[in-house]
Amino acid sequence: MSNITKQYKNPMIFNPVDRTLYQDDLSPLDDQYVYNNPIVNAQAYSLAASSKSDDPLKLTDVFYNNGNEETNFADMANTMYDGLNKARTQGDKSRAAAIITSKEYSIINDATTLLGVQEEPAKNGILGQIFQDVTTDRLTGKYRTFTDDLVYFTNLPESKSPEPTFGAATEVTVEVPKHGGAVAITDRARQVVSGIDAEYRRLIQRLQGKRQKSESIIVRNAIEAIASTNNQTGVDFGATTGTPAVATYNPSLLLWPVIQNFFDGQNRNFDTFVSNALPYYEYVGNYNTRGTVLTPPSSVPGNINESIRSAPGLEGIRWFVDNLMTTLTEGYAIDSSLAGKNFRGPTRAYTVTDPDTETEKYVTKSHFDCLIVDTTAIARVTGIQA
């Protein structure tokens, strides 16, 4: 009698510290994760994938060979991309689809999927780009922020040495939680549904987009949870008075100097603003913002959700526009280098084949959290939209 067991295919783990994707043996954890044969460098792959080169073989330079046929991933990628290049040249979509879904190249396809390559554009959230990543291969630890109270003394008397100054350190305990998602296909679906493997692959790719979206939500929750201590009263960007109607408030005179003074008083740098889309529309349509009260806007921005914009009167400020923000009436002014950090731990992915349930399941697990580590570097701006 044969033993029927679950089979695990292409287990891999992403090390956020060296930005490299490795093979994973899925062994029980001891003190820390174990990284086996390197597959691909994520940073180099991202640069190659975003380049304007028409030669897909450029991507093969970022994969690793490890000394035997099964783990020579650069050779494997070269063969796969060479086949895709020929299929593209000949216009043979069936051949390209067969290569993409081939088990022979499944580890290359799974690796590039985990790194975020998509067949179709999708909006996956942008808020994770506000703060810097703190990469860690451990899931708990301490993070310290420092107050910059250095003093340079003037008019020192003779024979007097300046006293050392520095400031205080604040320590934050970090515990990076685990998140995950999965996509499954049944044996029967493979037999009766035409093209189901391609659809299964597309859903696996979309799963990575959902992971990015969930990280944006985590960042949003951290931002919106700040205390009211630093609240600043804003102005309604879209309010109008008179006939013909003109903008009631001028943000360049009544709001931004107040925000800038607040950050200057905290010895912080205002470089980022975050809001829902509607306040941004009203801001760029404000007559005072545009510099004229005589003519209406010649045009308005299109779909700006999940985009990073510039704005009139806010030179050097990044305005993150994302409808994930839960309120229309508030925005957030931020020193992005100090206010928060994204704590990013390892990401694991693998495929489980279960003969008992007649399914194949692709699983991704990640570790991510966003913490506001300096509450003096972020302010909630109220009343920006009525």
C-alpha positions as CSV (number, residue, x, y, z in Angstrom):
1,M,0.0,0.0,0.0
2,S,1.5,3.3,-1.1
3,N,1.8,6.3,1.2
4,I,-0.2,9.3,0.0
5,T,1.4,12.5,1.2
6,K,1.3,16.2,0.5
7,Q,4.0,17.4,-1.8
8,Y,5.6,20.9,-1.6
9,K,6.9,22.5,-4.8
10,N,9.2,25.4,-5.3
11,P,9.4,26.6,-1.7
12,M,11.3,29.9,-1.6
13,I,12.0,32.6,0.9
14,F,12.9,36.3,0.4
15,N,15.5,37.8,2.6
16,P,14.7,41.5,2.9
17,V,18.2,42.3,4.2
18,D,20.2,41.3,1.1
19,R,17.2,41.6,-1.2
20,T,17.7,38.0,-2.5
21,L,15.2,35.2,-3.1
22,Y,16.5,31.8,-1.9
23,Q,15.3,28.2,-1.9
24,D,13.5,27.3,1.3
25,D,13.4,23.8,2.9
26,L,10.3,24.7,5.0
27,S,12.0,23.2,8.0
28,P,10.7,24.1,11.5
29,L,12.2,27.4,12.7
30,D,14.9,27.5,15.4
31,D,16.4,30.8,16.2
32,Q,16.1,32.3,12.7
33,Y,15.2,31.5,9.1
34,V,17.6,29.4,7.0
35,Y,18.4,30.6,3.4
36,N,19.6,27.9,1.0
37,N,20.5,28.2,-2.7
38,P,20.1,31.8,-4.0
39,I,17.6,32.1,-6.9
40,V,17.5,35.7,-8.0
41,N,18.5,39.2,-6.6
42,A,15.3,41.1,-6.3
43,Q,16.8,44.6,-6.6
44,A,18.8,43.7,-9.8
45,Y,15.7,42.0,-11.2
46,S,13.5,45.0,-10.6
47,L,16.0,47.3,-12.4
48,A,16.3,44.9,-15.3
49,A,12.5,44.4,-15.6
50,S,11.9,48.1,-15.6
51,S,14.5,49.0,-18.2
52,K,13.6,50.0,-21.7
53,S,15.5,47.2,-23.3
54,D,13.5,45.0,-25.8
55,D,15.8,42.1,-25.0
56,P,14.1,39.9,-22.3
57,L,17.4,37.9,-22.0
58,K,18.8,40.9,-20.1
59,L,16.8,39.5,-17.1
60,T,18.8,36.3,-17.0
61,D,21.9,38.1,-15.7
62,V,20.3,38.6,-12.3
63,F,19.6,34.8,-11.6
64,Y,22.2,32.6,-9.9
65,N,23.8,29.3,-10.9
66,N,24.6,26.9,-8.0
67,G,26.6,24.2,-9.5
68,N,24.1,21.6,-10.7
69,E,21.4,21.3,-13.3
70,E,18.5,21.5,-10.8
71,T,19.8,24.7,-9.1
72,N,21.4,26.5,-12.1
73,F,18.6,29.1,-12.2
74,A,20.5,31.4,-14.5
75,D,20.7,28.7,-17.2
76,M,17.1,27.8,-16.6
77,A,16.0,31.4,-17.0
78,N,18.1,31.8,-20.1
79,T,16.4,28.8,-21.8
80,M,12.9,30.0,-20.8
81,Y,13.4,33.6,-21.9
82,D,15.0,32.5,-25.1
83,G,11.9,30.5,-25.9
84,L,9.6,33.4,-25.0
85,N,11.7,35.7,-27.2
86,K,11.3,33.4,-30.2
87,A,7.6,33.0,-29.5
88,R,7.2,36.7,-29.4
89,T,9.2,37.2,-32.6
90,Q,7.0,34.6,-34.4
91,G,3.8,35.9,-32.9
92,D,3.1,32.5,-31.4
93,K,0.9,33.2,-28.3
94,S,0.2,29.5,-27.8
95,R,3.9,28.7,-27.5
96,A,4.4,31.6,-25.1
97,A,1.5,30.4,-22.9
98,A,2.9,26.9,-22.9
99,I,6.3,28.1,-21.8
100,I,4.8,30.3,-19.0
101,T,2.8,27.4,-17.6
102,S,5.5,24.7,-18.2
103,K,6.5,22.7,-15.1
104,E,10.0,22.8,-16.4
105,Y,10.3,26.5,-15.6
106,S,7.9,26.7,-12.7
107,I,10.4,27.8,-10.2
108,I,11.5,30.7,-12.5
109,N,7.8,31.7,-13.0
110,D,7.1,31.4,-9.3
111,A,10.1,33.5,-8.4
112,T,9.2,36.3,-10.8
113,T,5.6,36.2,-9.6
114,L,6.7,36.7,-6.0
115,L,8.8,39.6,-7.0
116,G,5.8,41.4,-8.4
117,V,5.8,40.9,-12.2
118,Q,2.2,41.2,-13.5
119,E,0.5,40.4,-16.8
120,E,-1.9,43.3,-16.4
121,P,-1.8,46.6,-14.7
122,A,-3.5,46.8,-11.3
123,K,-3.7,49.4,-8.5
124,N,-2.2,47.8,-5.5
125,G,-1.8,50.7,-3.1
126,I,1.0,53.3,-2.8
127,L,1.0,54.2,0.9
128,G,3.8,51.7,1.6
129,Q,6.1,54.1,-0.3
130,I,5.7,56.9,2.3
131,F,8.1,55.6,4.9
132,Q,11.5,53.9,4.6
133,D,11.8,50.2,5.0
134,V,13.6,48.7,8.0
135,T,14.6,45.2,6.8
136,T,15.0,42.5,9.4
137,D,15.4,38.7,9.3
138,R,14.0,38.5,12.8
139,L,10.4,39.1,13.8
140,T,11.0,40.9,17.1
141,G,13.4,43.4,18.4
142,K,13.9,47.0,19.5
143,Y,14.0,50.2,17.3
144,R,15.5,53.4,18.7
145,T,14.9,57.0,17.6
146,F,17.0,59.9,18.8
147,T,16.2,63.5,19.6
148,D,18.6,65.9,18.0
149,D,19.5,68.3,20.7
150,L,23.1,69.0,19.8
151,V,24.2,72.5,20.8
152,Y,27.0,74.5,19.3
153,F,28.1,77.0,21.9
154,T,29.2,80.6,21.1
155,N,31.4,83.0,22.9
156,L,33.2,80.4,25.0
157,P,35.4,81.9,27.7
158,E,39.1,81.3,27.7
159,S,40.1,77.8,29.0
160,K,36.5,76.7,29.0
161,S,35.7,73.5,27.1
162,P,32.2,73.0,25.7
163,E,30.0,70.4,27.5
164,P,28.9,67.5,25.4
165,T,25.3,67.5,24.2
166,F,23.2,65.0,22.3
167,G,19.7,64.3,23.5
168,A,17.7,61.3,24.4
169,A,16.8,58.0,22.8
170,T,13.3,56.5,22.6
171,E,13.0,52.8,22.2
172,V,10.1,51.1,20.5
173,T,9.4,47.4,20.7
174,V,8.8,45.8,17.3
175,E,7.0,42.6,16.7
176,V,6.4,42.0,13.0
177,P,3.2,40.1,12.4
178,K,2.6,37.4,9.8
179,H,0.2,37.8,6.9
180,G,-0.8,35.4,4.1
181,G,-3.0,34.4,1.2
182,A,-3.5,31.4,-1.1
183,V,-4.9,30.4,-4.4
184,A,-6.0,26.8,-5.3
185,I,-7.0,24.8,-8.3
186,T,-8.6,21.3,-8.3
187,D,-7.6,18.3,-10.4
188,R,-11.1,18.3,-11.9
189,A,-10.9,21.9,-13.0
190,R,-7.7,21.1,-14.8
191,Q,-9.5,18.4,-16.7
192,V,-12.8,20.1,-17.7
193,V,-12.0,23.9,-17.9
194,S,-10.2,25.1,-21.0
195,G,-7.3,27.5,-20.2
196,I,-7.6,27.1,-16.5
197,D,-3.9,26.9,-15.9
198,A,-3.3,30.3,-17.4
199,E,-6.1,31.7,-15.2
200,Y,-4.6,30.0,-12.1
201,R,-1.3,31.7,-12.9
202,R,-3.0,35.0,-13.3
203,L,-4.6,34.7,-9.9
204,I,-1.3,33.8,-8.4
205,Q,0.1,37.1,-9.8
206,R,-2.9,39.0,-8.5
207,L,-2.3,37.6,-5.1
208,Q,1.0,39.5,-4.9
209,G,-1.0,42.7,-5.7
210,K,-3.3,41.9,-2.9
211,R,-0.3,41.6,-0.6
212,Q,0.9,45.1,-1.6
213,K,-2.7,46.4,-1.0
214,S,-2.8,44.9,2.4
215,E,0.5,46.6,3.3
216,S,-1.0,50.0,2.2
217,I,-3.9,49.4,4.6
218,I,-1.5,48.7,7.4
219,V,0.3,51.9,6.7
220,R,-3.0,53.8,6.5
221,N,-4.1,52.4,9.9
222,A,-0.8,53.4,11.5
223,I,-1.1,57.0,10.2
224,E,-4.8,57.5,11.1
225,A,-4.3,56.1,14.6
226,I,-2.1,59.0,15.7
227,A,-3.3,60.9,18.8
228,S,-4.9,64.3,18.4
229,T,-2.0,66.0,20.2
230,N,-0.6,67.4,17.0
231,N,-3.8,68.3,15.2
232,Q,-3.7,71.4,13.0
233,T,-6.8,73.2,11.9
234,G,-7.0,73.3,8.1
235,V,-9.1,75.3,5.6
236,D,-11.8,74.0,3.3
237,F,-10.1,73.8,-0.1
238,G,-13.4,73.8,-2.0
239,A,-15.4,76.4,-0.1
240,T,-16.7,79.3,-2.3
241,T,-18.5,82.6,-1.7
242,G,-20.0,85.4,-3.8
243,T,-21.5,85.6,-7.3
244,P,-19.7,84.5,-9.3
245,A,-18.4,82.0,-6.8
246,V,-14.7,82.4,-5.8
247,A,-12.6,80.4,-3.4
248,T,-13.2,81.4,0.2
249,Y,-9.8,80.4,1.6
250,N,-6.2,80.7,0.3
251,P,-4.3,77.6,1.5
252,S,-1.0,79.2,0.5
253,L,-1.6,82.0,3.1
254,L,-3.8,80.4,5.7
255,L,-2.7,76.8,5.9
256,W,0.8,75.9,4.6
257,P,2.7,78.5,6.6
258,V,1.0,77.2,9.8
259,I,2.0,73.6,8.9
260,Q,5.5,74.7,8.1
261,N,5.8,76.6,11.4
262,F,4.6,73.6,13.3
263,F,7.3,71.3,11.8
264,D,10.0,74.0,12.2
265,G,9.1,74.2,15.9
266,Q,9.6,70.5,16.2
267,N,12.9,70.6,14.3
268,R,11.3,68.5,11.6
269,N,11.0,68.7,7.8
270,F,7.5,68.8,6.2
271,D,7.9,66.8,3.0
272,T,4.8,64.7,2.5
273,F,1.0,65.2,2.5
274,V,-1.5,62.4,2.4
275,S,-5.2,62.5,1.7
276,N,-8.2,61.1,-0.1
277,A,-8.6,62.1,-3.8
278,L,-11.5,64.6,-3.3
279,P,-9.5,67.1,-1.2
280,Y,-6.7,67.1,-3.9
281,Y,-9.3,67.8,-6.7
282,E,-10.6,70.7,-4.7
283,Y,-7.2,72.0,-3.9
284,V,-6.0,72.2,-7.5
285,G,-9.3,73.7,-8.5
286,N,-9.1,76.4,-5.8
287,Y,-8.9,79.9,-7.5
288,N,-6.2,81.1,-5.1
289,T,-4.1,78.0,-5.6
290,R,-4.2,78.4,-9.4
291,G,-3.4,82.1,-9.1
292,T,-6.5,83.5,-10.8
293,V,-10.1,84.3,-9.9
294,L,-11.3,85.2,-13.3
295,T,-11.3,81.9,-15.2
296,P,-12.3,78.4,-14.2
297,P,-9.8,75.6,-14.5
298,S,-9.0,74.7,-18.1
299,S,-8.9,71.0,-17.1
300,V,-8.9,68.8,-14.1
301,P,-6.8,65.7,-13.4
302,G,-8.2,62.4,-14.5
303,N,-8.2,59.3,-12.2
304,I,-5.7,60.3,-9.6
305,N,-6.4,57.6,-7.1
306,E,-3.2,55.8,-5.9
307,S,-0.8,58.4,-7.3
308,I,1.9,60.6,-6.0
309,R,1.3,64.2,-7.1
310,S,2.9,67.6,-6.9
311,A,0.7,70.6,-6.1
312,P,0.7,74.4,-6.8
313,G,2.1,76.3,-3.8
314,L,3.7,73.2,-2.3
315,E,7.2,73.1,-3.9
316,G,9.1,70.0,-3.0
317,I,6.1,68.3,-1.2
318,R,4.9,64.8,-2.3
319,W,1.1,64.6,-2.1
320,F,0.0,60.9,-1.8
321,V,-3.5,60.6,-3.1
322,D,-5.2,57.4,-2.1
323,N,-8.9,56.6,-1.5
324,L,-7.8,54.0,1.1
325,M,-7.8,57.0,3.5
326,T,-11.0,56.7,5.4
327,T,-12.0,60.3,5.7
328,L,-12.5,63.1,3.2
329,T,-12.2,65.9,5.8
330,E,-8.7,65.2,7.0
331,G,-5.2,65.0,5.6
332,Y,-1.8,64.2,7.2
333,A,1.4,66.3,7.0
334,I,4.5,64.2,7.5
335,D,8.2,64.2,7.8
336,S,8.5,60.9,6.0
337,S,12.2,60.3,7.0
338,L,11.4,60.4,10.7
339,A,7.7,59.8,11.5
340,G,7.3,56.2,10.6
341,K,9.1,53.0,9.5
342,N,8.0,49.9,7.6
343,F,9.4,46.9,9.3
344,R,9.7,44.2,6.6
345,G,10.6,40.6,7.5
346,P,11.0,37.5,5.3
347,T,8.4,36.4,2.7
348,R,7.8,32.7,2.0
349,A,6.0,31.1,-0.9
350,Y,5.4,27.5,-2.0
351,T,2.9,25.2,-3.7
352,V,1.2,22.3,-1.9
353,T,-0.2,19.4,-3.9
354,D,-2.7,17.3,-1.8
355,P,-3.8,14.0,-3.4
356,D,-6.5,13.6,-0.7
357,T,-8.3,16.8,-1.5
358,E,-7.3,16.7,-5.2
359,T,-6.0,20.3,-5.1
360,E,-2.9,22.3,-5.8
361,K,-2.6,25.4,-3.6
362,Y,-0.1,28.3,-4.0
363,V,0.7,30.0,-0.7
364,T,2.4,33.3,0.1
365,K,3.2,34.4,3.7
366,S,4.8,37.7,4.5
367,H,5.9,39.7,7.6
368,F,5.2,43.4,7.6
369,D,4.2,46.2,10.0
370,C,4.2,49.9,10.0
371,L,4.9,51.9,13.2
372,I,4.8,55.6,13.9
373,V,8.1,55.9,15.7
374,D,8.3,59.7,16.1
375,T,5.0,61.4,16.9
376,T,6.5,64.9,16.6
377,A,7.0,64.3,12.9
378,I,3.4,63.9,11.8
379,A,0.3,66.1,12.1
380,R,-3.4,65.5,11.3
381,V,-4.8,68.5,9.4
382,T,-8.6,68.8,10.0
383,G,-11.3,70.5,8.0
384,I,-9.8,70.4,4.5
385,Q,-13.0,69.4,2.9
386,A,-16.6,70.0,4.0
